[in-house]
Amino acid sequence: MQTSVQRIAVVTGATQGLGLAIAENFVAEGKKVVFIGRSEEKLEQLKQTFERAYSENRAMFLKVDVSDTAAIREAVGRILQEWGRIDILVNNAGIRTETPIESITEEEWDMVQAVNLKSTFFFSQAVIDGMKQQRWGRIINMSSFGGQFGPLTSSAAYAASKAGQIALTKVFARALAPYNITVNAVAPASVRTPEMDKIPPDKLAKMVETIPIGRVGEPKEVADLVSYLASDSGGFVTGATFDINGGRLMR
């Protein structure tokens, strides 16, 4: 069943790459969107762009360190104060390292878990009371191929954090289903993002050879999948992990 309610979405890590594509897709669909990022400069640039494109109050831009639980709660409080509700949360903020297992320090391990996994739990925790009260909510966790298959280049810290997101997806999905709140994960691989721009052309060509579809993915393709999961039409899907990787991992 479709609704006439203007949904309010929060996207973390929304200043570039997949997060930006997801947030832009939501705005284009008519949703109000909170762009969460850690770069004040990028947030300000986005704000100026959106103010030129949209005259109405459709976007909010907040600088938040998602590894800081107090900062998460403060941000959620501000959104609720200004816009009154949160319908959709996309836990997209993340960092990726490539350190070999022999060289990972405790500091790196803790940093990766804090940004990728801890933030997923505590941002989700911060929004669920409101979603329960309105008896509607969508939480989408942006995991990774590396959290399922084991990393090809990414570090063990990264892979563990992304596998943890998939586990949290199932825990939250089971607990929140009675409130009409769905929780799903999306696991992309080989998608064109700023990280891919760092890959040398010869290495990128070899990677494409391993993709059955024969090309890399585009951020809009991932964003469209997230939009489905965030919609009324996705209401019977919960606790699932969606692969979007051109066939590199088939289950």
Beta strands, then each sheet from edge to edge (+ up, - down):
strand 1: 8-12
strand 2: 32-37
strand 3: 59-63
strand 4: 88-91
strand 5: 137-142
strand 6: 181-188
strand 7: 241-244
sheet 1: 3+ 2+ 1+ 4+ 5+ 6+ 7+
end
